[in-house]
Amino acid sequence: MSIRCVIPGEGVQVSSRGESIPALLARHDGFLWLDVCPPEEADHLWLREAFGFHPLALEDAFRARERPKVDAYLDHYFIAFYAVGYETENGLSLHPLHVFAGLRYMVTIRSQPIPEVEQVIARWQDPERCRAPTPGSVVYDLLDAIVDAHFPVLDRIAEEVETLEERLFAGGDGRLVEAIFQTRKTLLELRRVVAPEREVINLLLRRELPVFRSEDMAYFQDLYDRLVRMIESIDLYRDMLSGALESYLSLQSNRLNEIVKVLTTASIILMANALVAGIYGMNFQYMPELEWPWGYPMALSMMAGISAGLALFFRRRGWL
């Protein structure tokens, strides 16, 4: 657990002792950031006593898979957000981040290191930025860094979509359908995170509590617009994959139809030849051609003529 407090004129104070919280909260000239990583069971009761957080909010904060949301309490917001990572082999990885935002403090709870949080903390501790921050600026910086990290993930998925399309028009392979379904699943998982996060920002824009200033709303509106644009891109790539899958299945169906047509044509030609062979294979005593010296060549010629005639007929009709 790390405690950081910005005091105008005094810079950033860093502490790891929980007993300093009441003294820091009693001051009216600073902003406190408490970062709990990873949370322990004892922190549950301690946070409730130190900040007066609602037990339901704390219960959600200590869950690993809480849906992105925002809850407004008497004097603070509780925000559940997700940082996203992506590896081709392992798929989408979700890192939950829970934020309590009050008038002069912010508490973040995370079960594992999140690079975006570390980056914001580093910027926040920069001596050149030791002016007293506001809840809106700190929360925005944090959520902005997380949302910005969503876009490289979406770009990598977009590259996979383009690769799948190239494989499709190159003839496809046995694992193409599986790859398409896997990428669609990844897009759906990403949308299940991004869509609720858009609603989180939308609720913060309403300013139900005086935690954020009116001038902060322009930044949150920009964040909302970026999430809307991301959702539109996700839907676009999902539709592209659906179209690619339909095209692949149509190509496979057309290939199957072509194979069936060729086999059907060959079957008809062979049946006609079998008819001639069957007639001359009957063991009747009185068949004029059986004793004829040219009977065998005539039967073969008849089979060849029937085959050529049928093949020409099917080709003219476009069946071959």
C-alpha positions in Angstrom: 0.0 0.0 0.0 1.4 3.4 -1.0 0.1 6.8 0.1 0.9 9.9 -1.9 -0.2 13.4 -1.0 0.3 16.6 -3.0 0.7 19.6 -0.8 1.1 23.0 -2.5 4.6 24.3 -1.9 5.7 21.0 -0.3 5.6 18.7 -3.3 4.6 15.1 -3.1 4.7 13.3 0.2 5.0 9.5 0.0 4.2 7.2 2.9 3.3 3.5 3.5 1.8 4.0 6.9 -2.0 3.9 7.2 -2.0 5.9 10.4 -1.1 9.0 8.4 -4.4 9.0 6.6 -6.5 10.9 9.2 -3.9 13.6 9.4 -3.7 14.0 5.6 -7.5 14.0 5.3 -7.7 16.7 8.0 -5.7 19.1 5.9 -7.5 21.3 3.5 -4.6 22.2 1.2 -3.7 18.9 -0.3 -4.9 16.0 -2.4 -4.4 12.4 -1.3 -3.9 9.3 -3.5 -4.0 6.0 -1.7 -3.0 3.1 -4.0 -3.7 -0.4 -2.6 -1.9 -3.1 -4.6 -2.5 -5.9 -3.9 -5.4 -5.6 -1.5 -5.4 -7.7 1.7 -8.4 -8.9 3.7 -7.4 -6.5 6.6 -7.6 -3.5 4.2 -11.4 -4.0 3.8 -12.2 -3.0 7.4 -9.4 -0.4 7.5 -10.7 1.5 4.4 -14.2 1.5 5.8 -13.0 3.0 9.1 -10.6 5.5 7.5 -12.8 6.8 4.7 -16.3 5.7 5.6 -16.8 3.8 2.3 -20.0 1.9 1.9 -19.6 -1.9 2.6 -21.3 -2.8 -0.7 -18.7 -0.6 -2.6 -15.9 -2.2 -0.7 -17.3 -5.7 -1.4 -17.3 -4.9 -5.1 -13.8 -3.4 -5.0 -12.4 -6.7 -3.6 -14.1 -8.8 -6.3 -11.9 -9.9 -9.2 -14.6 -9.7 -12.0 -16.9 -6.8 -11.2 -18.7 -5.3 -14.2 -17.5 -1.7 -15.2 -19.8 0.7 -13.4 -20.0 3.8 -11.3 -21.9 4.2 -8.1 -22.6 7.6 -6.4 -22.6 7.8 -2.6 -23.0 10.7 -0.3 -19.6 12.3 -0.8 -17.7 10.1 -3.3 -17.9 8.0 -6.4 -17.0 4.3 -6.7 -15.8 3.5 -10.2 -15.0 0.0 -11.6 -12.9 0.1 -14.7 -10.7 -2.3 -16.7 -7.2 -2.1 -18.2 -6.9 -4.4 -21.3 -4.0 -6.3 -22.7 -3.8 -8.6 -25.7 -1.5 -11.4 -26.7 -2.2 -13.5 -29.8 -1.5 -16.7 -28.0 -3.4 -16.0 -24.8 -6.1 -13.7 -26.1 -7.6 -10.8 -24.2 -6.4 -10.1 -20.6 -8.5 -7.9 -18.3 -7.0 -6.1 -15.3 -9.6 -4.7 -12.9 -9.1 -1.3 -11.3 -11.5 0.1 -8.6 -11.4 3.8 -7.8 -13.0 5.8 -5.0 -13.0 9.5 -5.8 -13.8 12.1 -3.2 -13.4 15.8 -2.9 -9.8 15.7 -1.7 -8.7 12.1 -2.2 -8.7 9.2 -4.6 -8.2 5.5 -3.6 -7.3 2.9 -6.2 -7.5 -0.8 -5.5 -5.9 -3.3 -8.0 -4.9 -6.9 -7.6 -1.9 -6.6 -9.9 0.4 -3.9 -11.4 -1.2 -2.0 -14.2 1.3 -0.1 -16.4 -1.1 2.8 -17.1 -1.6 3.4 -13.3 2.2 3.4 -12.8 2.6 5.9 -15.6 0.0 8.3 -14.1 1.6 8.0 -10.7 5.0 8.8 -12.2 3.6 11.9 -13.9 1.8 12.9 -10.8 5.0 12.8 -8.8 6.9 14.9 -11.3 8.2 17.9 -9.3 7.2 20.2 -12.2 3.6 19.2 -11.6 3.3 19.7 -7.9 0.4 22.1 -8.2 -2.6 20.9 -6.2 -4.5 18.6 -8.4 -8.3 18.2 -8.5 -10.4 15.0 -8.3 -11.4 15.6 -11.9 -7.9 16.0 -13.2 -6.5 12.9 -11.4 -9.5 10.6 -12.3 -9.4 11.8 -15.9 -5.6 11.2 -16.2 -6.1 7.7 -14.9 -9.1 6.8 -17.0 -7.6 8.5 -20.0 -4.4 6.5 -19.8 -6.4 3.3 -19.6 -8.7 4.1 -22.5 -5.7 5.2 -24.6 -4.2 1.7 -24.0 -7.4 0.2 -25.4 -6.6 1.5 -28.9 -3.4 -0.5 -29.5 -5.3 -3.6 -28.5 -8.0 -2.8 -31.0 -5.3 -2.1 -33.7 -3.8 -5.5 -33.2 -7.2 -7.2 -33.5 -7.8 -5.2 -36.7 -4.5 -6.5 -38.1 -5.7 -10.0 -37.4 -9.0 -9.3 -39.1 -7.1 -8.2 -42.2 -4.9 -11.3 -42.1 -7.9 -13.5 -41.9 -9.4 -11.8 -44.9 -6.2 -12.3 -46.9 -6.2 -16.0 -45.9 -9.8 -16.3 -47.0 -9.2 -14.9 -50.5 -6.0 -17.0 -50.8 -8.1 -20.1 -50.6 -8.5 -20.6 -46.9 -7.3 -23.5 -44.8 -8.7 -26.0 -42.3 -8.2 -23.6 -39.3 -9.6 -20.5 -40.9 -13.1 -20.9 -39.4 -11.7 -21.6 -36.0 -9.5 -18.4 -36.2 -12.5 -16.3 -37.3 -14.6 -17.5 -34.4 -11.7 -16.9 -31.9 -11.2 -13.3 -33.2 -15.0 -12.6 -33.0 -15.0 -13.9 -29.4 -12.1 -11.5 -28.6 -14.0 -8.6 -30.1 -17.1 -9.5 -28.1 -15.1 -9.7 -24.9 -13.6 -6.3 -25.6 -17.0 -4.8 -26.3 -18.4 -6.2 -23.0 -15.7 -4.1 -21.3 -15.8 -1.0 -23.5 -19.6 -0.5 -23.7 -20.1 -0.4 -19.9 -17.1 1.9 -19.6 -18.8 4.3 -21.9 -21.8 4.4 -19.6 -19.4 5.0 -16.7 -18.2 8.2 -18.3 -21.7 9.1 -19.3 -22.8 8.9 -15.6 -19.8 11.0 -14.5 -20.8 13.7 -17.0 -24.1 14.2 -15.1 -22.2 15.5 -12.0 -24.6 14.0 -9.5 -21.9 14.9 -6.8 -19.8 18.0 -6.5 -16.6 15.9 -6.8 -15.8 17.2 -10.3 -15.7 20.7 -11.5 -17.7 22.0 -14.5 -14.5 22.6 -16.4 -13.5 19.0 -16.1 -16.5 17.9 -18.1 -15.0 18.9 -21.4 -12.2 16.3 -20.8 -14.7 13.6 -19.8 -16.8 14.4 -22.9 -13.7 13.8 -25.0 -13.1 10.5 -23.2 -16.8 9.5 -23.9 -16.4 10.3 -27.6 -13.3 8.1 -27.9 -15.1 5.2 -26.2 -18.0 5.7 -28.6 -15.6 5.7 -31.6 -14.0 2.5 -30.2 -17.3 0.7 -29.9 -18.2 1.7 -33.5 -14.8 0.2 -34.6 -15.4 -3.0 -32.7 -18.8 -3.4 -34.3 -17.3 -2.7 -37.7 -14.6 -5.4 -37.3 -17.2 -7.8 -36.0 -19.3 -7.2 -39.1 -16.3 -7.7 -41.3 -15.6 -11.0 -39.6 -19.2 -12.1 -40.1 -19.0 -11.1 -43.7 -15.7 -13.0 -44.1 -17.2 -16.1 -42.5 -20.3 -15.9 -44.8 -18.0 -15.5 -47.8 -15.9 -18.4 -46.8 -18.9 -20.6 -46.3 -20.3 -19.5 -49.7 -17.0 -20.3 -51.4 -17.0 -23.7 -49.8 -20.6 -24.3 -50.9 -19.7 -23.2 -54.4 -16.8 -25.5 -54.5 -18.9 -28.4 -53.3 -21.5 -27.6 -55.9 -18.8 -27.6 -58.6 -17.6 -31.0 -57.4 -21.1 -32.4 -57.3 -21.8 -31.2 -60.9 -18.6 -32.8 -62.2 -19.4 -36.1 -60.4 -23.0 -36.0 -61.6 -21.9 -35.4 -65.2 -19.4 -38.2 -65.0 -22.0 -40.5 -63.5 -24.4 -39.8 -66.3 -21.8 -40.4 -69.0 -20.7 -43.7 -67.3 -24.3 -44.8 -67.0 -24.9 -44.3 -70.7 -21.7 -46.3 -71.5 -22.9 -48.9 -69.0 -26.2 -49.1 -70.9 -24.4 -50.0 -74.1 -22.1 -52.5 -72.3 -25.1 -54.0 -70.6 -27.0 -54.5 -73.8 -24.1 -56.3 -75.5 -23.3 -58.2 -72.3 -26.7 -60.1 -72.4 -26.3 -63.8 -73.2 -29.0 -64.1 -75.8 -28.4 -66.6 -78.6 -29.7 -64.5 -81.5 -27.9 -61.1 -81.4 -26.8 -60.1 -84.9 -23.7 -58.1 -83.7 -22.3 -60.9 -81.7 -21.0 -62.7 -84.7 -20.1 -59.6 -86.6 -16.3 -59.0 -86.9 -16.7 -55.2 -86.4 -19.1 -55.5 -83.4 -16.5 -54.8 -80.7 -15.1 -51.6 -82.4 -18.7 -50.5 -83.1 -19.6 -50.8 -79.4 -16.6 -48.9 -78.3 -17.3 -46.2 -81.0 -20.9 -46.0 -79.8 -19.7 -45.5 -76.2 -17.2 -42.8 -77.2 -19.8 -41.0 -79.4 -22.4 -41.0 -76.6 -19.8 -39.7 -74.1 -18.6 -36.9 -76.4 -22.2 -36.0 -77.2 -23.2 -35.8 -73.5 -20.1 -33.9 -72.6 -20.8 -31.3 -75.4 -24.4 -31.0 -74.3 -23.5 -30.4 -70.6 -20.9 -27.8 -71.6 -23.3 -25.9 -73.8 -25.8 -25.8 -70.9 -23.1 -24.6 -68.5 -23.3 -27.7 -66.3 -19.7 -28.7 -67.0 
